[in-house]
Amino acid sequence: MSDAKVIAVNRKARHDYSIEDTFEAGLVLTGGEIKSVRAGRVALREAYARPEGNELWLEGMHIAPYEPASYDNPDPRRRRKLLLRRREIKRLVGKAQEKGLTLIPLRLYLRDGYAKVELALARGRRQYDKRRAIAERDMERDKERELSDHAGGG
């Protein structure tokens, strides 16, 4: 992942979902959209992937219009086709149809000039699961702080 330039990260995803598996998918964009992506004008917060026929589509991702290409700007929230191999799509759709699993984008990045999306097969967390995850993270942080305070010889 060292040669990729991360454009946008869906921070809310790891809070709202427990991630089971991740995949890389290409993204079909117009000329103005890729220029906006390179400028970092993307929001992934409400995006999700949905199968339709033998294809996967990313819905809800916002790419701000590229001002110099004003005549050619599509809807910022239009659905965009994801590029994966057919067998990967079938496997993802099969897993996504299991109870409670959904496909969400974790991040958008550029690799070798192409826009890529890291998709996650995720299970939605309930409110009490979110609170438990936050409490565990806080306890771990406190434990690390205690260890570093004792090691410092304060």
N, C-alpha and C positions, 0 to 999 in steps of 0.2 A: 504494500500500500504506500510505499515511500515515494513512488513516482506520480501519485495522484494528488490533485489539488482539491481539498474539500471546500465546497461552496456553501452548503447549508446542512445543518444537523437538526434532527427532530428530537429535541431534548425531552419533550413531554412523553415521547414514546416509551422510554425505559421506565418512566414513572407509572404510566397508565397500563402498561402491558408487561407480561413476562415473556421474554424472547426465547423461542424454542429453536429456531434455525434461521440462517441468513443466506441470501442469494444476491448475485450481482446481475443487473439487467441494464441493457442499453435503453435509450430514450429517444423517440422520434420528435424532433423539434424543428421549427421554422428558423430562418436566418436571423430574424429579429429576436426570437426567443433565446437562441444560443448566445447572442451578444448580451442580453440581459442576464443570463446565467453567469457568463464570464464576469460580469460586473457585480455579481453576488446579490441580485435583486430577486430572491426566491424565498418562498415560505412553504414549509412542509407540514406545518402543525396539523392541519385538518385533512391531509391527503391519505388515501388508501388505494389499494389495487383491487380490481374486480375483473373476474373472467367473463368473457363474452364470446361464445363459440370456441374457436381454438386459439384465441388471443387473450392477452392480459392488457388491461387499460389502467392507467394511473389517473385517479379522479381527485379533485379538490386541491391540487398543488397550485399555488399562485406564482406566476412569473410576471413581474411588472412589465408593462409595455416598454419597448425600446423607442425612445422619443425620435431619434433621427429617421426611423423607419415607420413613421406615423401612418402611412397609407396601408401598410402591410401587417399591422398589429392584430393578431387574433384575440379572442376573449382570454383574459389573463387566467381564468379558472377552467379553461376548456380541458376535456379529457385528452390524455396523451398516450400513445401506444408504447408498450414496453416490449423490448426485443429480447427474447429468450429462445432457446431451442425447444422444439415441439415437445420432446419428452420431458423437459424441465417444466414446461407449462402444465402438462398433464399431471405430473407428480405434485406440483404446487396446488393445483386445483383440487386434486384428490385429498390432500392433507387439509386444505382450507375448508373443505366441506365437513370435516370432523367437527364435533360440537365445540363451539366457542373459539375456533381459530380464525384469524383474519390476517390479511397481508397488508403491512404498513411499511412505508419508506422510513429508514433510519437516517440516511444522509444522501446528499446529492454531491457528486464530485466529477472532476474532469480527469480522464486518463487518456493520454496520447491525443488530446484534442477532442475526444468524444465525451458526451455527457453520460454518466452512469448513475444508477440508483442502487443503493444497498437496500434490498427488500428483506423484511423479517416476517417469518411465520410466527405469529404472536397470539397469546391468550390474554384476554382482558382481565385486569385485576379488579377485585371488589374493593370497596372503600377501606375495609379493615385490613386487607392485604397491603394496601398502600401505606397505611399507618404503621403496620408491622415492619415493612421494609425500611421506612424512615427511622423507626426506633432502633432497628438493628444497625443501620448505618451510623446513627448517633452514638450507640454504645461502642461500636468499633473505633470510631474517632476518639472517644474519651479514653478508651484503653490505650490507643496509640499515643495519646497525649501524656497519659500517666507514665508509660514506658520511656518516652523521650525526656520527661521531667526528671525521672530517676537516673537516667543514663547521663544527664547533663551535670550531675553532682551539685545541684542547686542548693 
